[in-house]
Amino acid sequence: MEYIKDKPTHSEKDINLKDAIFVFSSFTFICLAVVFALIVYDVLTIQSFLSFEKPIAMAICIVAASIGLLLFGVILTRYIPSRYIDDTNKDYQNGPLLGVFFLMFTGALFEEILFRGIIQNLIYVFIENQWIAIIATTVLFLGFHIQYFKKTIMLVNIMVPSLTFGWIYFETNNIFVPFLVHFLMNFGITLLFKYNFIRVKR
């Protein structure tokens, strides 16, 4: 009697991670095309999107904001019972490390180019007030995370980072700064959960 080895099957979680990475990557390219068009038609300038005129401010913002937001996430985790945390935030951290890395990377890149690079910049072009642009963009950022509306404490968990991303973007005029902070915050918190350095409150 012949025995046939079962082919290794991918878990639904692995497939979902790959699908999410593909979607984020695709939308990132679309957003980059929009930014390119806005620069070509003089709506935005390359200096307002990708300036390297303030390297010290960039470094300080990346380090200080990443550490501050990571601590903010850890503190919230210690006080928020698990029933108030969205299920997707509990699931993806159990995926393979490389998959989680690329999910965090592409997700942060897409969101920062869309919200800070396009939306916040366009609001500022028309309103010419930085804080109105930051707050309006944060409201839209909250709306984008519609899954959190049933667990409103999660909105605080993204509102504070969003305001921070918007502020450090205008401070540095370089989209890589909020992107790196966003990525380091998300990936750092995920690693802490994944390897049980922190756990949600029961």
Salt bridges, closest charged atoms under 4 A:
ASP87 OD1 - LYS90 NZ 3.89
GLU111 OE2 - HIS145 NE2 3.34
GLU111 OE1 - HIS182 NE2 3.34
GLU112 OE2 - ARG116 NH2 2.77
GLU112 OE2 - HIS182 ND1 2.66
